[in-house]
Amino acid sequence: MSLSSPYSHSAPTSVAVASLSYAWPDGTGVFDGLQLAVGPGRTGLIGINGSGKSTLLKLIAGELKPAEGTVRVSGEVGYLPQNVTLDTTIRVDEALGIAGTRSALHAIEAGDVSEEHFSAVGDDWDVEERALAMLSSLGLGDIGLDRTIGEVSGGESVLLRLAALLLSRPEVLLLDEPTNNLDLYARQRLYAAVEGWSGVMIVVSHDRELLERVDQIADLRGGEVTWFGGNFSAYEEALAAEQEAAERMVRVAESDLKKQKRELADAHVKLARRKRYAQKMYDTKREPRAVMKLRKRSAQVSAGKHRIMHEEKLDEARERLDEAVEAVRDDDEIRVDLPYTAVPPGRSVLTLSGLRLAYGARVEGEFELRGPERIALVGRNGAGKTTLLRTIAGELAAVDGEASAHVPLRFLPQRLDVLDEELSVAENVARFAPDATNNRIRARLARFLFKGARADQRAATLSGGERFRATLAALMLAEPAPQLLLLDEPTNNLDMASARQLTSALESYEGALIVASHDLPFLESIGVTRWLELDGCLRDVPAP
C-alpha cells in the first residue's frame, strides 16, 4: 500500500528535502514545495519521463541549487550521473581516486620514509588490494590499475565510476539510470553491488530487474512523492489494488450523480404540479384568498428549499466524482490493429550470407529468419549488435557477404532521430505513409495516444515519452506496412509507462522482430522465440 513516508518518526533521516522549488532557466517549473525524507535502505525513485527524477538527484547531490527550500544530507554523497564522462587520458587508479595514495605507498616501499608519504597513505595501506577486489567484483579484474581510460569500453567506464564511489564509502549513494548501456554480464555485476550496499541508496531506473532489489519505491508524480513499501513487484500489486479501489469509487460516484440528477428532476416535476394545483385553486376560488396566498407562499418556500437541497447534493456528487476520477491514473495503453504486418509461417523474411561487418563481427555460412519469429539479439557491449542491425537496415555497407530482406522493414534506432523536428506528429507520420488521408492518419495516431491537438505538436516540443510514441507510430503505421522490425536497445531511457506502451504495441504486431537489448524482463514480455548471441560470430543460444 502507499504511504506518506516509509519511515517511522524514530528512524534516522539521511536525506531531507523541505519546501523545495526549482525551475529551469527558461522558467519551466519542475518542483513547487516538494517534501521528501529518505532514510536507510535502498530506494527506487520512479516516474514518467520529465517528472524530474534526474533533476532531484542533482539537487540532492549539490549539482544544482534550489530556487527555494532546503536539501539536507547527513554524510558524504556519492553520485553516479546518467551520462558518465571520464578523461580518456587518465589511468584507472586516477579514475578511482587512489593514484596519490598508490604513489605514496610505492615511495615508502622503495625506502622513502618522508612524512608526507605516510600522511598521504593514512590508514589506507590496503588500498590497492581493496581497489583490485572491487574491480574484480564488478567484472573488471582484468583491466588493472595502470591502463588508461581510453582503453576501456563505455559500459566499463560506468562500472569504473561506480567502483570509485564504492571505494570512497559515501553515506549516501545516488545512481541515475546506472544500467543504461550495460550488457547482461555487466548488469549482473551491478545488481550484486546494489544488493551488497548497506548504506543509503537512491536509484533512478526503469530497469525492473534492478528495482526488484530495492527496499521501497518512491513514485514521483505531479511534483509529489508517493511511497510504496517493498520492491517493484510489491509496488505494482499495491498500485493495482489502489487503482481498482479508485475505479470502484468512480462507479459509485457516477451512480450517486445519476441518482441526484433524477431526484432533482423529480423535485422540479413536483414543484410544477404544486404550481398548477395552486393556480387551479386560485382560478376557481375554491378557498379564501388569504388561505390561497398563504398556501402559495408556503409552497414556494418549501419548493425553494427542496430545490436548493437537491442542487447542493448534486454539486456534492459532482465533486465526489471529480475527486474519484482524479485518483484514477490516465490510461496509457497503446491499442493498435496492424493486420498488414502479418507474416505467414515459413515465409522467408531475412537472409544473411557470409556476412562480415564493418567492425569485425561476422555471420558464418548462411543465416535465415522465417515467419513471425521474435529474435533477441544479445552480446557484450561493443560486440557489433548495432552495426549488424544497421547493416540489415541498409544504413551500413558490409565488408563482405550479403544481407537480404525479403519483406518491408523498419529500423528503430537508439537515438530516436527518425522524426523531422520542424514537422508535427501527424506530418511526420504522413512522411512514412504518403498515400494515407489526414483523417486516417489522425484516427490511427489516436491509438498511440495522440488525440486531437496533440497530433499537431511539433516534434521539437515533444517530451521523451511522447517522442518515443511518435517515432513508434511513424514506423509501425508506415506504408508499406513493415513485416520486419529492427529495434536497437528500445527500452534505454524509457520510463515505465513508455516501456509498457512499447510492449502493448508489439503485442499487436504480427510481423518478425529482431531486438537488440539487455533488458531481460522486456524481452520475456514480448514473447521472444529465438535467442542469438553476437560474440565474434552470430550463433543460436538458449534463453538466459
SEKEFI-357118 format. One record per residue (C-alpha): y, z, x; residue in one letter; residue number from 1. Coordinates in nm, 4 decimals. Last residue first. Example, Ala and Ser with C-alpha at 12.3 -4.5 7.8 and 13.67 -1.06 7.14 Angstrom:
<pts>
PT       py       pz       px rest  nr
PT  -0.1060   0.7140   1.3670    s   2
PT  -0.4500   0.7800   1.2300    a   1
</pts>
This chain:
<pts>
PT       py       pz       px rest  nr
PT  -1.6950  -2.0256   1.9213    p 544
PT  -1.8408  -2.3295   1.7385    a 543
PT  -2.0960  -2.5150   1.9492    p 542
PT  -1.9741  -2.7767   2.1989    v 541
PT  -1.9509  -3.1569   2.1928    d 540
PT  -1.8099  -3.3102   2.5102    r 539
PT  -1.4937  -3.4721   2.6446    l 538
PT  -1.4537  -3.4828   3.0233    c 537
PT  -1.2516  -3.2841   3.2737    g 536
PT  -1.2653  -2.9919   3.0348    d 535
PT  -1.1940  -3.1324   2.6895    l 534
PT  -1.4040  -2.9436   2.4364    e 533
PT  -1.5082  -3.0913   2.1018    l 532
PT  -1.6055  -2.8889   1.7947    w 531
PT  -1.7326  -3.0523   1.4758    r 530
PT  -1.7183  -2.9644   1.1051    t 529
PT  -1.3881  -2.7732   1.0951    v 528
PT  -1.3312  -2.6289   0.7468    g 527
PT  -0.9533  -2.5848   0.7327    i 526
PT  -0.9760  -2.2032   0.7312    s 525
PT  -1.2019  -2.1917   1.0393    e 524
PT  -0.9486  -2.3852   1.2456    l 523
PT  -0.6701  -2.1555   1.1220    f 522
PT  -0.8674  -1.8411   1.2086    p 521
PT  -0.9430  -1.9890   1.5558    l 520
PT  -0.5842  -2.0708   1.6557    d 519
PT  -0.6217  -2.2349   1.9985    h 518
PT  -0.5490  -2.5769   1.8516    s 517
PT  -0.5905  -2.9509   1.8976    a 516
PT  -0.6783  -3.0858   1.5537    v 515
PT  -0.8573  -3.4161   1.4920    i 514
PT  -0.8848  -3.4832   1.1208    l 513
PT  -1.0571  -3.7421   0.9008    a 512
PT  -0.9455  -3.8182   0.5439    g 511
PT  -0.9721  -3.6257   0.2183    e 510
PT  -0.6520  -3.4182   0.2403    y 509
PT  -0.6168  -3.1718  -0.0471    s 508
PT  -0.7417  -2.8760   0.1614    e 507
PT  -0.5107  -3.0002   0.4371    l 506
PT  -0.2079  -2.9268   0.2196    a 505
PT  -0.3204  -2.5692   0.1496    s 504
PT  -0.3918  -2.5030   0.5184    t 503
PT  -0.0466  -2.6340   0.6090    l 502
PT   0.1148  -2.4209   0.3385    q 501
PT  -0.0708  -2.1138   0.4631    r 500
PT   0.0623  -2.1799   0.8153    a 499
PT   0.4121  -2.2211   0.6690    s 498
PT   0.3893  -1.8844   0.4902    a 497
PT   0.2548  -1.7087   0.8000    m 496
PT   0.5362  -1.8330   1.0220    d 495
PT   0.4869  -2.1462   1.2293    l 494
PT   0.5869  -2.1439   1.5985    n 493
PT   0.2519  -2.2946   1.7042    n 492
PT   0.0454  -2.3597   1.3906    t 491
PT   0.0173  -2.7370   1.4406    p 490
PT  -0.1101  -2.7215   1.8013    e 489
PT  -0.1265  -3.1041   1.8108    d 488
PT  -0.2432  -3.2567   1.4813    l 487
PT  -0.3932  -3.6062   1.4623    l 486
PT  -0.4519  -3.7242   1.1059    l 485
PT  -0.6919  -4.0093   1.0257    l 484
PT  -0.7026  -4.1716   0.6817    q 483
PT  -0.3246  -4.2004   0.6683    p 482
PT  -0.1999  -4.3539   0.3409    a 481
PT  -0.0485  -4.6963   0.4016    p 480
PT   0.2112  -4.5817   0.3268    e 479
PT   0.3261  -4.2362   0.4363    a 478
PT   0.2978  -3.9389   0.1998    l 477
PT   0.0983  -3.7339   0.4544    m 476
PT   0.3306  -3.8105   0.7456    l 475
PT   0.6659  -3.7650   0.5704    a 474
PT   0.5389  -3.4604   0.3795    a 473
PT   0.4190  -3.2917   0.6998    l 472
PT   0.7545  -3.3558   0.8639    t 471
PT   0.9405  -3.2179   0.5617    a 470
PT   0.7143  -2.9118   0.5474    r 469
PT   0.7659  -2.8397   0.9194    f 468
PT   1.1395  -2.8871   0.8944    r 467
PT   1.1499  -2.6496   0.5963    e 466
PT   0.9629  -2.3812   0.7928    g 465
PT   1.1924  -2.4145   1.0933    g 464
PT   1.5076  -2.4194   0.8827    s 463
PT   1.6580  -2.7528   0.7803    l 462
PT   2.0222  -2.8437   0.8485    t 461
PT   1.9550  -3.1341   1.0888    a 460
PT   1.7105  -3.2883   0.8404    a 459
PT   1.9913  -3.3340   0.5898    r 458
PT   1.9181  -3.1696   0.2539    q 457
PT   1.8816  -3.4166  -0.0357    d 456
PT   1.5241  -3.3138  -0.1251    a 455
PT   1.6512  -2.9591  -0.1762    r 454
PT   1.8850  -3.0918  -0.4462    a 453
PT   1.5973  -3.1267  -0.6934    g 452
PT   1.2681  -2.9887  -0.5643    k 451
PT   1.1456  -2.9898  -0.2050    f 450
PT   0.8460  -2.7541  -0.2438    l 449
PT   0.5912  -2.9989  -0.0919    f 448
PT   0.4709  -3.0892  -0.4422    r 447
PT   0.8364  -3.1581  -0.5257    a 446
PT   0.8286  -3.4177  -0.2471    l 445
PT   0.5790  -3.6212  -0.4509    r 444
PT   0.8076  -3.6396  -0.7539    a 443
PT   1.1021  -3.7125  -0.5268    r 442
PT   0.9245  -4.0029  -0.3566    i 441
PT   0.8091  -4.1483  -0.6889    r 440
PT   1.1582  -4.1260  -0.8360    n 439
PT   1.3074  -4.2963  -0.5291    n 438
PT   1.0571  -4.5807  -0.5579    t 437
PT   0.7900  -4.6292  -0.2898    a 436
PT   0.7923  -4.9556  -0.0929    d 435
PT   0.9496  -4.8072   0.2212    p 434
PT   0.6922  -4.5248   0.2547    a 433
PT   0.7445  -4.3893   0.6083    f 432
PT   1.1204  -4.4462   0.6099    r 431
PT   1.1306  -4.3292   0.2451    a 430
PT   1.0021  -3.9891   0.3611    v 429
PT   1.3060  -3.9586   0.5866    n 428
PT   1.5382  -4.0620   0.3048    e 427
PT   1.3945  -3.7913   0.0778    a 426
PT   1.4416  -3.5229   0.3456    v 425
PT   1.7963  -3.6399   0.4083    s 424
PT   1.8905  -3.8552   0.7056    l 423
PT   2.1057  -3.7629   1.0062    e 422
PT   1.8321  -3.5724   1.1918    e 421
PT   1.5813  -3.8592   1.1738    d 420
PT   1.2485  -3.6775   1.1449    l 419
PT   0.9430  -3.7125   1.3719    v 418
PT   1.0548  -3.4587   1.6319    d 417
PT   0.8150  -3.1858   1.5139    l 416
PT   0.7786  -3.0720   1.8781    r 415
PT   0.4055  -3.0026   1.8599    q 414
PT   0.3310  -3.3588   1.7496    p 413
PT   0.1952  -3.4605   1.4064    l 412
PT   0.0276  -3.8006   1.4570    f 411
PT  -0.0535  -4.0463   1.1784    r 410
PT  -0.3472  -4.2839   1.1374    l 409
PT  -0.4392  -4.5951   0.9370    p 408
PT  -0.8111  -4.6758   0.9804    v 407
PT  -1.0199  -4.8397   1.2552    h 406
PT  -0.8624  -4.6507   1.5465    a 405
PT  -0.9574  -4.7937   1.8864    s 404
PT  -0.9100  -4.6042   2.2148    a 403
PT  -1.0007  -4.8186   2.5164    e 402
PT  -1.1052  -4.7858   2.8782    g 401
PT  -0.8890  -4.7273   3.1846    d 400
PT  -0.5583  -4.5649   3.2741    v 399
PT  -0.4936  -4.5208   2.9013    a 398
PT  -0.1498  -4.6068   2.7647    a 397
PT   0.0493  -4.3367   2.5891    l 396
PT   0.2064  -4.3362   2.2416    e 395
PT  -0.0818  -4.5300   2.0847    g 394
PT  -0.1926  -4.2455   1.8567    a 393
PT  -0.5252  -4.2218   2.0432    i 392
PT  -0.3328  -4.1945   2.3719    t 391
PT  -0.1012  -3.9311   2.2247    r 390
PT  -0.4026  -3.7299   2.1098    l 389
PT  -0.5695  -3.7546   2.4522    l 388
PT  -0.2488  -3.6570   2.6343    t 387
PT  -0.2047  -3.3569   2.4034    t 386
PT  -0.5586  -3.2410   2.4864    k 385
PT  -0.5223  -3.3031   2.8610    g 384
PT  -0.6846  -2.9958   3.0190    a 383
PT  -0.3432  -2.8450   3.0975    g 382
PT  -0.4028  -2.5345   2.8877    n 381
PT  -0.7751  -2.4739   2.8548    r 380
PT  -0.9836  -2.6626   2.6040    g 379
PT  -1.0269  -2.7196   2.2313    v 378
PT  -1.0245  -3.0215   1.9996    l 377
PT  -1.1383  -2.9119   1.6530    a 376
PT  -1.2766  -3.2059   1.4558    i 375
PT  -1.2816  -3.2402   1.0789    r 374
PT  -1.5055  -3.5362   0.9969    e 373
PT  -1.4179  -3.7489   0.6935    p 372
PT  -1.6424  -4.0420   0.7911    g 371
PT  -1.7365  -4.1419   1.1441    r 370
PT  -1.5827  -4.0497   1.4808    l 369
PT  -1.7300  -4.2319   1.7780    e 368
PT  -1.7406  -4.1533   2.1503    f 367
PT  -1.8623  -4.4099   2.4004    e 366
PT  -1.9546  -4.3607   2.7653    g 365
PT  -1.7858  -4.0651   2.9350    e 364
PT  -1.4441  -3.9742   2.7971    v 363
PT  -1.1970  -3.8876   3.0713    r 362
PT  -0.9432  -3.6335   3.1923    a 361
PT  -0.7251  -3.7277   3.4910    g 360
PT  -0.3631  -3.7122   3.3792    y 359
PT  -0.3154  -4.0667   3.2483    a 358
PT  -0.6436  -4.0592   3.0605    l 357
PT  -0.9705  -4.2362   3.1337    r 356
PT  -1.1561  -4.3757   2.8331    l 355
PT  -1.4970  -4.5343   2.8760    g 354
PT  -1.4908  -4.6345   2.5069    s 353
PT  -1.3265  -4.4147   2.2428    l 352
PT  -1.3993  -4.5266   1.8856    t 351
PT  -1.2269  -4.3965   1.5730    l 350
PT  -1.2795  -4.4101   1.1953    v 349
PT  -1.6154  -4.5835   1.1431    s 348
PT  -1.7155  -4.5230   0.7799    r 347
PT  -2.0365  -4.3188   0.7582    g 346
PT  -1.9122  -4.1027   0.4724    p 345
PT  -1.6274  -4.2759   0.2854    p 344
PT  -1.2728  -4.1875   0.3998    v 343
PT  -1.0282  -4.0526   0.1403    a 342
PT  -0.6563  -4.0768   0.2206    t 341
PT  -0.5869  -4.2782  -0.0962    y 340
PT  -0.6744  -3.9790  -0.3163    p 339
PT  -0.3901  -3.7593  -0.1854    l 338
PT  -0.3157  -3.5009  -0.4564    d 337
PT  -0.0781  -3.2340  -0.3352    v 336
PT  -0.0227  -2.8658  -0.4020    r 335
PT   0.1814  -2.6848  -0.1386    i 334
PT   0.1774  -2.3114  -0.2038    e 333
PT   0.4992  -2.1150  -0.1623    d 332
PT   0.5094  -1.9416  -0.4985    d 331
PT   0.8036  -1.7055  -0.4691    d 330
PT   0.7240  -1.3373  -0.4369    r 329
PT   0.7043  -1.1311  -0.7536    v 328
PT   0.9275  -0.8214  -0.7446    a 327
PT   1.2287  -1.0267  -0.8578    e 326
PT   1.0380  -1.1343  -1.1695    v 325
PT   0.9846  -0.7693  -1.2681    a 324
PT   1.3505  -0.6825  -1.2143    e 323
PT   1.4646  -0.9824  -1.4199    d 322
PT   1.2150  -0.8939  -1.6948    l 321
PT   1.3350  -0.5335  -1.7055    r 320
PT   1.6962  -0.6551  -1.7252    e 319
PT   1.6099  -0.8919  -2.0132    r 318
PT   1.4360  -0.6079  -2.1989    a 317
PT   1.7417  -0.3857  -2.1502    e 316
PT   1.9667  -0.6603  -2.2893    d 315
PT   1.7364  -0.6990  -2.5920    l 314
PT   1.7331  -0.3230  -2.6493    k 313
PT   2.1135  -0.3233  -2.6399    e 312
PT   2.1209  -0.6148  -2.8859    e 311
PT   1.8800  -0.4292  -3.1149    h 310
PT   2.0950  -0.1140  -3.1133    m 309
PT   2.4173  -0.3112  -3.1622    i 308
PT   2.2665  -0.4967  -3.4586    r 307
PT   2.1335  -0.1757  -3.6120    h 306
PT   2.4705  -0.0013  -3.5732    k 305
PT   2.6520  -0.2984  -3.7239    g 304
PT   2.4101  -0.3115  -4.0162    a 303
PT   2.4634   0.0587  -4.0880    s 302
PT   2.8413   0.0259  -4.0691    v 301
PT   2.8386  -0.2872  -4.2874    q 300
PT   2.6015  -0.1304  -4.5393    a 299
PT   2.8162   0.1831  -4.5629    s 298
PT   3.1310  -0.0257  -4.6184    r 297
PT   2.9574  -0.2335  -4.8870    k 296
PT   2.8139   0.0718  -5.0628    r 295
PT   3.1543   0.2438  -5.0571    l 294
PT   3.3259  -0.0673  -5.1915    k 293
PT   3.0596  -0.1056  -5.4636    m 292
PT   3.0899   0.2590  -5.5666    v 291
PT   3.4704   0.2320  -5.5907    a 290
PT   3.4420  -0.0918  -5.7969    r 289
PT   3.2025   0.0683  -6.0498    p 288
PT   2.8615  -0.0979  -6.0599    e 287
PT   2.7264  -0.4027  -6.2425    r 286
PT   3.0449  -0.5977  -6.1646    k 285
PT   2.8525  -0.9293  -6.1721    t 284
PT   3.0399  -1.0664  -5.8683    d 283
PT   3.0388  -0.7340  -5.6848    y 282
PT   2.6676  -0.6776  -5.7400    m 281
PT   2.5956  -1.0324  -5.6228    k 280
PT   2.8154  -0.9842  -5.3170    q 279
PT   2.6286  -0.6652  -5.2305    a 278
PT   2.2929  -0.8423  -5.2690    y 277
PT   2.4043  -1.1371  -5.0527    r 276
PT   2.5347  -0.9016  -4.7847    k 275
PT   2.2139  -0.6995  -4.7920    r 274
PT   2.0066  -1.0149  -4.7539    r 273
PT   2.2181  -1.1321  -4.4589    a 272
PT   2.1769  -0.7942  -4.2895    l 271
PT   1.8009  -0.8101  -4.3394    k 270
PT   1.7871  -1.1581  -4.1820    v 269
PT   2.0039  -1.0479  -3.8861    h 268
PT   1.7792  -0.7444  -3.8315    a 267
PT   1.4714  -0.9688  -3.8391    d 266
PT   1.6291  -1.1898  -3.5678    a 265
PT   1.6997  -0.8802  -3.3581    l 264
PT   1.3412  -0.7622  -3.4102    e 263
PT   1.2044  -1.1023  -3.3086    r 262
PT   1.4218  -1.1115  -2.9939    k 261
PT   1.3128  -0.7571  -2.9076    q 260
PT   0.9458  -0.8546  -2.9417    k 259
PT   0.9911  -1.1662  -2.7259    k 258
PT   1.1571  -0.9520  -2.4573    l 257
PT   0.8737  -0.6982  -2.4752    d 256
PT   0.6137  -0.9732  -2.4230    s 255
PT   0.8086  -1.1110  -2.1264    e 254
PT   0.8374  -0.7593  -1.9786    a 253
PT   0.4617  -0.7018  -2.0146    v 252
PT   0.3849  -1.0406  -1.8537    r 251
PT   0.6311  -0.9709  -1.5714    v 250
PT   0.4798  -0.6242  -1.5207    m 249
PT   0.1374  -0.7821  -1.4836    r 248
PT   0.2811  -1.0220  -1.2235    e 247
PT   0.4159  -0.7221  -1.0307    a 246
PT   0.0773  -0.5460  -1.0460    a 245
PT  -0.0965  -0.8576  -0.9130    e 244
PT   0.1722  -0.8884  -0.6474    q 243
PT   0.1224  -0.5305  -0.5352    e 242
PT  -0.2567  -0.5715  -0.5209    a 241
PT  -0.2229  -0.8949  -0.3202    a 240
PT   0.0239  -0.7240  -0.0851    l 239
PT  -0.2141  -0.4344  -0.0256    a 238
PT  -0.5071  -0.6665   0.0452    e 237
PT  -0.2992  -0.8903   0.2725    e 236
PT  -0.1623  -0.5890   0.4622    y 235
PT  -0.5128  -0.4445   0.5096    a 234
PT  -0.6220  -0.7777   0.6581    s 233
PT  -0.3132  -0.7760   0.8823    f 232
PT  -0.3834  -0.4329   1.0295    n 231
PT  -0.3277  -0.0881   0.8797    g 230
PT  -0.0392   0.0759   0.6930    g 229
PT   0.2145  -0.1533   0.5291    f 228
PT   0.5877  -0.1097   0.5841    w 227
PT   0.8663  -0.3017   0.4109    t 226
PT   1.1650  -0.3986   0.6251    v 225
PT   1.4896  -0.5283   0.4753    e 224
PT   1.7143  -0.8256   0.5573    g 223
PT   1.5638  -1.0438   0.2854    g 222
PT   1.2135  -0.9992   0.4229    r 221
PT   1.0910  -0.8305   0.7386    l 220
PT   0.7312  -0.7125   0.6808    d 219
PT   0.6421  -0.4302   0.9219    a 218
PT   0.2636  -0.4147   0.9629    i 217
PT   0.0772  -0.1124   1.0933    q 216
PT  -0.1889  -0.0226   1.3512    d 215
PT  -0.2155  -0.3607   1.5227    v 214
PT  -0.5300  -0.5446   1.6359    r 213
PT  -0.5769  -0.7697   1.3318    e 212
PT  -0.2271  -0.8990   1.4088    l 211
PT  -0.3569  -1.0601   1.7285    l 210
PT  -0.6303  -1.2508   1.5476    e 209
PT  -0.3793  -1.3484   1.2790    r 208
PT  -0.1443  -1.5133   1.5252    d 207
PT   0.1898  -1.5450   1.3417    h 206
PT   0.3448  -1.3018   1.5863    s 205
PT   0.6235  -1.0549   1.6559    v 204
PT   0.4825  -0.7561   1.8434    v 203
PT   0.6327  -0.4086   1.8500    i 202
PT   0.4483  -0.1734   2.0845    m 201
PT   0.4820   0.1995   2.1506    v 200
PT   0.2418   0.3416   2.4062    g 199
PT  -0.1387   0.3317   2.4313    s 198
PT  -0.1910  -0.0367   2.5113    w 197
PT  -0.5621  -0.1163   2.5529    g 196
PT  -0.5849  -0.3193   2.2329    e 195
PT  -0.2831  -0.5246   2.3411    v 194
PT  -0.4348  -0.5926   2.6838    a 193
PT  -0.7646  -0.6967   2.5228    a 192
PT  -0.5821  -0.9356   2.2893    y 191
PT  -0.4020  -1.0830   2.5921    l 190
PT  -0.7308  -1.1547   2.7657    r 189
PT  -0.8737  -1.3150   2.4509    q 188
PT  -0.5626  -1.5280   2.4218    r 187
PT  -0.6016  -1.6506   2.7803    a 186
PT  -0.9535  -1.7773   2.7064    y 185
PT  -0.8501  -1.9438   2.3804    l 184
PT  -0.5551  -2.1247   2.5396    d 183
PT  -0.2065  -1.9749   2.5437    l 182
PT   0.0884  -2.1907   2.4319    n 181
PT   0.2100  -1.9308   2.1811    n 180
PT   0.0049  -1.6138   2.2248    t 179
PT   0.3019  -1.3866   2.3043    p 178
PT   0.5029  -1.4664   1.9888    e 177
PT   0.7722  -1.2124   2.0866    d 176
PT   0.6294  -0.9003   2.2533    l 175
PT   0.8288  -0.5747   2.2790    l 174
PT   0.6788  -0.2841   2.4773    l 173
PT   0.8289   0.0656   2.4505    v 172
PT   0.7515   0.3459   2.6978    e 171
PT   0.7558   0.0995   2.9875    p 170
PT   0.4683   0.1061   3.2403    r 169
PT   0.6165  -0.1204   3.5112    s 168
PT   0.2703  -0.2651   3.5751    l 167
PT   0.2359  -0.3595   3.2080    l 166
PT   0.5663  -0.5465   3.2170    l 165
PT   0.4757  -0.7382   3.5326    a 164
PT   0.1347  -0.8261   3.3860    a 163
PT   0.3075  -0.9586   3.0728    l 162
PT   0.5264  -1.1840   3.2882    r 161
PT   0.2169  -1.3035   3.4705    l 160
PT   0.0414  -1.3668   3.1376    l 159
PT   0.3294  -1.5853   3.0213    v 158
PT   0.3355  -1.7681   3.3555    s 157
PT  -0.0410  -1.8274   3.3276    e 156
PT   0.0182  -2.0115   2.9998    g 155
PT   0.2815  -2.2304   3.1654    g 154
PT   0.0489  -2.3141   3.4535    s 153
PT   0.0631  -2.1696   3.8064    v 152
PT   0.1598  -2.3382   4.1356    e 151
PT   0.5356  -2.3300   4.0708    g 150
PT   0.5106  -1.9515   4.0505    i 149
PT   0.4451  -1.9391   4.4242    t 148
PT   0.1218  -1.8024   4.5663    r 147
PT   0.1286  -1.4754   4.7599    d 146
PT  -0.0061  -1.2224   4.5114    l 145
PT  -0.3476  -1.3663   4.4315    g 144
PT  -0.4133  -1.6573   4.1930    i 143
PT  -0.7867  -1.5926   4.1500    d 142
PT  -0.7596  -1.2684   3.9543    g 141
PT  -0.5525  -1.4246   3.6776    l 140
PT  -0.7871  -1.3564   3.3860    g 139
PT  -0.5651  -1.0873   3.2362    l 138
PT  -0.7855  -0.8031   3.3615    s 137
PT  -0.7903  -0.9707   3.7047    s 136
PT  -0.4114  -0.9761   3.7217    l 135
PT  -0.4001  -0.6054   3.6339    m 134
PT  -0.6646  -0.5234   3.8959    a 133
PT  -0.4682  -0.7222   4.1557    l 132
PT  -0.1495  -0.5352   4.0661    a 131
PT  -0.3206  -0.1958   4.0687    r 130
PT  -0.4780  -0.2629   4.4084    e 129
PT  -0.1469  -0.3865   4.5481    e 128
PT   0.0427  -0.0863   4.4076    v 127
PT  -0.1988   0.1709   4.5484    d 126
PT   0.0583   0.3499   4.7664    w 125
PT   0.3041   0.3538   4.4763    d 124
PT   0.4196   0.7165   4.5074    d 123
PT   0.7440   0.6273   4.6868    g 122
PT   0.6876   0.2923   4.8584    v 121
PT   1.0563   0.2096   4.9073    a 120
PT   1.1339   0.5633   5.0253    s 119
PT   0.8485   0.5431   5.2766    f 118
PT   0.9894   0.2134   5.4049    h 117
PT   1.3441   0.3523   5.4304    e 116
PT   1.2198   0.6481   5.6342    e 115
PT   1.1066   0.4183   5.9149    s 114
PT   0.7422   0.4566   6.0124    v 113
PT   0.6866   0.1026   6.1445    d 112
PT   0.3250   0.1024   6.2633    g 111
PT   0.1961  -0.2258   6.1171    a 110
PT   0.0545  -0.0369   5.8165    e 109
PT   0.4049   0.1033   5.7573    i 108
PT   0.5519  -0.2493   5.7635    a 107
PT   0.2796  -0.3761   5.5272    h 106
PT   0.3564  -0.0962   5.2827    l 105
PT   0.7313  -0.1673   5.2982    a 104
PT   0.6740  -0.5367   5.2241    s 103
PT   0.4413  -0.4507   4.9373    r 102
PT   0.7017  -0.2163   4.7837    t 101
PT   0.9715  -0.4828   4.8078    g 100
PT   0.7477  -0.7528   4.6563    a  99
PT   0.6366  -0.5334   4.3635    i  98
PT   0.8406  -0.6780   4.0762    g  97
PT   0.5517  -0.8770   3.9288    l  96
PT   0.7471  -1.2019   3.9650    a  95
PT   0.8142  -1.1075   4.3271    e  94
PT   0.4426  -1.0434   4.3834    d  93
PT   0.3658  -1.3880   4.2365    v  92
PT   0.5976  -1.5606   4.4820    r  91
PT   0.9348  -1.7144   4.3978    i  90
PT   1.0140  -2.0875   4.3957    t  89
PT   0.9174  -2.1567   4.0331    t  88
PT   1.1785  -1.9132   3.9010    d  87
PT   1.0262  -1.7885   3.5767    l  86
PT   1.1077  -1.8915   3.2202    t  85
PT   0.9161  -1.7310   2.9341    v  84
PT   1.0048  -1.8644   2.5903    n  83
PT   0.9123  -1.6159   2.3189    q  82
PT   1.0545  -1.3244   2.5129    p  81
PT   0.8405  -1.0469   2.6665    l  80
PT   1.0472  -0.7270   2.6665    y  79
PT   0.9627  -0.3958   2.8377    g  78
PT   1.1838  -0.1082   2.7258    v  77
PT   1.2278   0.2223   2.9108    e  76
PT   1.2471   0.5475   2.7194    g  75
PT   1.3513   0.6539   2.3695    s  74
PT   1.5310   0.3599   2.2094    v  73
PT   1.8444   0.3853   1.9955    r  72
PT   1.9991   0.0870   1.8173    v  71
PT   2.3241   0.1564   1.6341    t  70
PT   2.5364   0.0133   1.3561    g  69
PT   2.7884  -0.2687   1.3534    e  68
PT   2.8306  -0.6047   1.5255    a  67
PT   2.5051  -0.5429   1.7108    p  66
PT   2.4778  -0.6363   2.0808    k  65
PT   2.2153  -0.8824   2.2022    l  64
PT   1.9753  -0.8665   2.4980    e  63
PT   1.9567  -0.4892   2.4539    g  62
PT   1.5805  -0.4931   2.3991    a  61
PT   1.6232  -0.3619   2.0431    i  60
PT   1.8788  -0.6345   1.9682    l  59
PT   1.6558  -0.8990   2.1265    k  58
PT   1.3613  -0.7780   1.9170    l  57
PT   1.5744  -0.7994   1.6016    l  56
PT   1.6830  -1.1539   1.6868    t  55
PT   1.3182  -1.2556   1.7301    s  54
PT   1.2344  -1.1225   1.3825    k  53
PT   1.5490  -1.2505   1.2085    g  52
PT   1.4199  -1.3872   0.8768    s  51
PT   1.4654  -1.7444   1.0013    g  50
PT   1.0957  -1.8286   0.9956    n  49
PT   0.9212  -1.6105   0.7381    i  48
PT   0.8333  -1.2517   0.8205    g  47
PT   0.6086  -1.0431   1.0449    i  46
PT   0.6514  -0.7496   1.2833    l  45
PT   0.3117  -0.6125   1.3907    g  44
PT   0.3428  -0.2521   1.5062    t  43
PT   0.1137  -0.0999   1.7697    r  42
PT   0.1257   0.2784   1.7983    g  41
PT   0.3882   0.5488   1.8367    p  40
PT   0.7063   0.5489   1.6271    g  39
PT   0.9321   0.2835   1.4751    v  38
PT   1.2314   0.3593   1.2529    a  37
PT   1.4269   0.0754   1.0919    l  36
PT   1.7404   0.0503   0.8751    q  35
PT   1.9313  -0.2778   0.8415    l  34
PT   2.2917  -0.2493   0.7165    g  33
PT   2.3616  -0.6230   0.6999    d  32
PT   2.1358  -0.8389   0.9153    f  31
PT   2.1334  -1.2118   0.9962    v  30
PT   2.4719  -1.3346   0.8742    g  29
PT   2.5918  -1.6822   0.9716    t  28
PT   2.9455  -1.6429   1.1061    g  27
PT   2.9336  -1.9290   1.3583    d  26
PT   2.8962  -1.6737   1.6403    p  25
PT   2.5710  -1.5467   1.4817    w  24
PT   2.5828  -1.2362   1.2650    a  23
PT   2.4578  -0.8796   1.3106    y  22
PT   2.4640  -0.5591   1.1110    s  21
PT   2.2574  -0.2485   1.1835    l  20
PT   2.3025   0.0539   0.9571    s  19
PT   2.0614   0.2527   1.1793    a  18
PT   1.7867   0.1224   1.4080    v  17
PT   1.5686   0.3925   1.5641    a  16
PT   1.2973   0.3062   1.8168    v  15
PT   1.0775   0.5799   1.9645    s  14
PT   1.0574   0.8047   1.6598    t  13
PT   0.8425   1.1140   1.7002    p  12
PT   0.6292   1.2151   1.4004    a  11
PT   0.7460   1.5268   1.2120    s  10
PT   0.9126   1.3327   0.9291    h   9
PT   0.5917   1.1399   0.8777    s   8
PT   0.5673   0.7816   0.9977    y   7
PT   0.4658   0.4638   0.8172    p   6
PT   0.8108   0.4220   0.6616    s   5
PT   0.9192   0.3170   0.3114    s   4
PT   0.5536   0.2428   0.2496    l   3
PT   0.3593  -0.0492   0.1089    s   2
PT   0.0000   0.0000   0.0000    m   1
</pts>
